[in-house]
Amino acid sequence: MIPELSLPSIPLDSLRVAPHALFDQQWLLLTAGDFAAGDFNSMTISWGALGTIWNRPLVMVAVRPTRYTYVFMERYPNFTLSAFAPVYRPALNLLGSRSGREMDKIAASGLTPAAVPGCSAPAFMEAELVLVCEKMYWQDVNPAQMCDPSFYLDSAQPDPHRVYFGEARAAYGLARFAGEAA
């Protein structure tokens, strides 16, 4: 039996997070693929953004083409972002430093993938916040277009990140992430 995410739904206009802290300090687990088929991968991310573009709720993530998760981001139309309590930091360290090409890092992390309504990619039972996203745009970072090269720390790398814009379609999380609608 496939476990299903048990977090309550949060209306997107009621979602309350500190975006910079969420990415830079807490980190997120980006997951793409097809959970039902067992064809998915996750990676820890600390770069991204939340906002609005084209009158839609935006989630922006950056994935280097050499990462195994890139294959799944390219192949599938949606992805999830999962946030965890600090006790799960060792699992996020493992998922961000090991490749799913080389090992079953999901099993090694001890986290439990869970089905999410309306998304082929799983989230995780241990998450305290999950965002479900539908890809809407991508663009490869061009280091030559950086106004100040120091902004892009990886500009010397031969494979700059691909930036994906995802429309946030749903949010699930603990009550502390649900505020009053504006």
BELCOR-V616316 format. One record per residue. N is the residue number from 1. RES is the residue in three letters. SS is DSSP state (@ for helix, = for strand, . for the rest). OMEGA is omega as a letter, one per 20 degrees, with the letter a starting at -180 (* if undefined). NEAR is the number of other C-alpha atoms within 12 Angstrom. Layout:
N,RES,SS,OMEGA,NEAR + N,RES,SS,OMEGA,NEAR
This chain:
1,MET,.,a,7 + 2,ILE,.,r,17 + 3,PRO,.,r,18 + 4,GLU,=,r,23 + 5,LEU,.,a,32 + 6,SER,.,r,23 + 7,LEU,.,r,28 + 8,PRO,.,r,24 + 9,SER,=,r,26 + 10,ILE,=,r,29 + 11,PRO,.,a,23 + 12,LEU,@,r,32 + 13,ASP,@,r,22 + 14,SER,@,a,21 + 15,LEU,=,r,30 + 16,ARG,.,r,25 + 17,VAL,.,r,29 + 18,ALA,.,a,17 + 19,PRO,@,a,24 + 20,HIS,@,r,17 + 21,ALA,@,a,17 + 22,LEU,@,a,29 + 23,PHE,@,a,28 + 24,ASP,@,a,17 + 25,GLN,@,a,20 + 26,GLN,@,a,29 + 27,TRP,.,r,36 + 28,LEU,=,r,44 + 29,LEU,=,r,48 + 30,LEU,=,a,48 + 31,THR,=,r,48 + 32,ALA,=,r,42 + 33,GLY,=,a,32 + 34,ASP,=,a,29 + 35,PHE,.,a,32 + 36,ALA,.,r,19 + 37,ALA,.,a,13 + 38,GLY,.,a,19 + 39,ASP,=,a,26 + 40,PHE,=,r,37 + 41,ASN,=,r,42 + 42,SER,=,r,48 + 43,MET,=,r,43 + 44,THR,=,r,43 + 45,ILE,=,r,34 + 46,SER,.,r,28 + 47,TRP,.,r,32 + 48,GLY,=,a,31 + 49,ALA,=,r,31 + 50,LEU,=,r,30 + 51,GLY,=,a,25 + 52,THR,=,r,17 + 53,ILE,=,a,17 + 54,TRP,.,r,12 + 55,ASN,.,r,9 + 56,ARG,=,r,20 + 57,PRO,=,a,29 + 58,LEU,=,r,29 + 59,VAL,=,r,40 + 60,MET,=,r,36 + 61,VAL,=,a,44 + 62,ALA,=,a,35 + 63,VAL,=,r,37 + 64,ARG,=,a,28 + 65,PRO,.,r,22 + 66,THR,.,r,18 + 67,ARG,.,r,30 + 68,TYR,@,r,32 + 69,THR,@,r,37 + 70,TYR,@,r,33 + 71,VAL,@,a,25 + 72,PHE,@,r,33 + 73,MET,@,r,41 + 74,GLU,@,a,25 + 75,ARG,@,a,20 + 76,TYR,.,a,26 + 77,PRO,.,a,28 + 78,ASN,=,r,39 + 79,PHE,=,r,49 + 80,THR,=,r,55 + 81,LEU,=,a,48 + 82,SER,=,r,45 + 83,ALA,=,a,42 + 84,PHE,.,r,31 + 85,ALA,.,a,23 + 86,PRO,@,a,18 + 87,VAL,@,a,15 + 88,TYR,@,a,27 + 89,ARG,@,r,24 + 90,PRO,@,r,19 + 91,ALA,@,r,32 + 92,LEU,@,r,35 + 93,ASN,@,r,26 + 94,LEU,@,a,26 + 95,LEU,@,r,36 + 96,GLY,@,a,29 + 97,SER,@,a,20 + 98,ARG,.,a,24 + 99,SER,.,r,23 + 100,GLY,.,r,28 + 101,ARG,.,a,21 + 102,GLU,.,a,14 + 103,MET,.,r,16 + 104,ASP,.,a,20 + 105,LYS,@,r,28 + 106,ILE,@,r,34 + 107,ALA,@,a,17 + 108,ALA,@,a,19 + 109,SER,@,a,28 + 110,GLY,.,r,19 + 111,LEU,.,a,28 + 112,THR,.,r,25 + 113,PRO,=,a,39 + 114,ALA,=,r,32 + 115,ALA,=,r,32 + 116,VAL,=,r,38 + 117,PRO,.,r,28 + 118,GLY,.,a,24 + 119,CYS,=,r,33 + 120,SER,=,a,32 + 121,ALA,=,r,43 + 122,PRO,=,r,43 + 123,ALA,=,a,51 + 124,PHE,=,a,43 + 125,MET,.,a,29 + 126,GLU,.,a,31 + 127,ALA,.,r,38 + 128,GLU,.,r,35 + 129,LEU,=,r,38 + 130,VAL,=,r,47 + 131,LEU,=,r,48 + 132,VAL,=,a,42 + 133,CYS,=,r,43 + 134,GLU,=,r,31 + 135,LYS,=,r,31 + 136,MET,=,a,27 + 137,TYR,=,r,24 + 138,TRP,=,r,23 + 139,GLN,=,r,19 + 140,ASP,=,r,20 + 141,VAL,.,r,27 + 142,ASN,.,a,20 + 143,PRO,@,r,22 + 144,ALA,@,a,15 + 145,GLN,@,r,13 + 146,MET,.,r,14 + 147,CYS,.,r,10 + 148,ASP,.,a,11 + 149,PRO,@,r,15 + 150,SER,@,r,13 + 151,PHE,@,a,13 + 152,TYR,.,a,20 + 153,LEU,.,a,15 + 154,ASP,.,a,19 + 155,SER,.,a,20 + 156,ALA,.,a,14 + 157,GLN,.,a,15 + 158,PRO,.,a,13 + 159,ASP,.,a,19 + 160,PRO,.,a,23 + 161,HIS,=,r,28 + 162,ARG,=,r,28 + 163,VAL,=,r,27 + 164,TYR,=,r,33 + 165,PHE,=,r,33 + 166,GLY,=,r,37 + 167,GLU,=,r,34 + 168,ALA,=,a,37 + 169,ARG,=,a,30 + 170,ALA,=,r,33 + 171,ALA,=,r,40 + 172,TYR,=,r,37 + 173,GLY,=,r,36 + 174,LEU,.,a,24 + 175,ALA,@,a,20 + 176,ARG,@,r,17 + 177,PHE,@,a,29 + 178,ALA,=,r,24 + 179,GLY,.,r,17 + 180,GLU,.,r,14 + 181,ALA,.,a,12 + 182,ALA,.,*,10
